[in-house]
């Protein structure tokens, strides 16, 4: 897969993947979505980010989480 709008540089956020030209990490985008934000809301909150960049961040995360490992989820209940 090709994600030209996602970059990693050890001088920016210790090398975490970020949206090119920003210090907004893929992780931050995922956290915003997990807390109920939409792509449109994120783009409105961060007008310097394009919808395409936000979508690439989501795609990058999904692509890089694909593997043969399974995570056990333990309920706190």
C-alpha positions in Angstrom: 0.0 0.0 0.0 1.1 3.5 -0.6 0.4 6.3 1.9 2.2 9.4 0.6 0.6 11.7 3.1 1.9 9.7 6.1 5.5 10.1 7.1 7.8 9.1 9.9 10.8 11.1 11.1 12.7 10.5 14.3 12.9 14.3 14.8 9.1 14.6 14.9 7.2 12.9 17.7 10.0 10.4 18.2 9.3 8.9 14.8 5.6 8.2 15.2 3.7 8.2 11.9 2.3 11.7 11.3 0.3 13.4 8.6 2.9 15.0 6.3 3.5 18.7 7.1 2.1 18.4 10.5 2.8 17.1 14.0 -0.6 15.3 14.1 0.0 11.6 14.5 -2.0 8.7 13.1 -2.5 7.7 16.7 -4.2 11.1 17.4 -6.5 10.7 14.4 -7.5 7.3 15.6 -8.2 8.5 19.1 -10.4 11.3 17.8 -12.4 8.8 15.8 -12.6 6.4 18.7 -14.0 9.2 20.8 -16.8 9.7 18.3 -15.3 12.2 15.9 -16.0 11.9 12.2 -13.6 12.6 9.4 -15.6 15.8 8.6 -15.3 17.0 12.2 -11.6 16.4 12.3 -11.1 18.3 9.1 -13.2 21.1 10.5 -11.2 21.2 13.7 -7.8 21.0 11.9 -8.4 23.0 8.7 -4.8 22.4 7.5 -5.5 18.7 7.2 -7.3 17.4 4.1 -10.0 14.8 4.2 -7.6 12.7 2.0 -4.8 12.9 4.6 -7.2 11.9 7.4 -8.5 9.0 5.3 -4.9 7.9 4.6 -4.1 8.0 8.3 -7.0 5.6 9.0 -6.0 3.4 6.0 -2.3 3.4 7.2 -3.4 2.2 10.7 -5.7 -0.5 9.3 -3.0 -1.7 6.9 -0.3 -1.9 9.6 -2.6 -3.7 12.0 -3.1 -6.6 9.6 -1.2 -9.6 10.8 -1.6 -13.1 12.1 -1.5 -12.0 15.7 -4.7 -12.1 17.8 -5.2 -9.9 20.9 -7.1 -11.2 23.9 -9.6 -8.6 25.1 -10.3 -8.9 28.8 -13.5 -7.4 30.0 -13.3 -5.3 33.2 -16.8 -6.4 34.2 
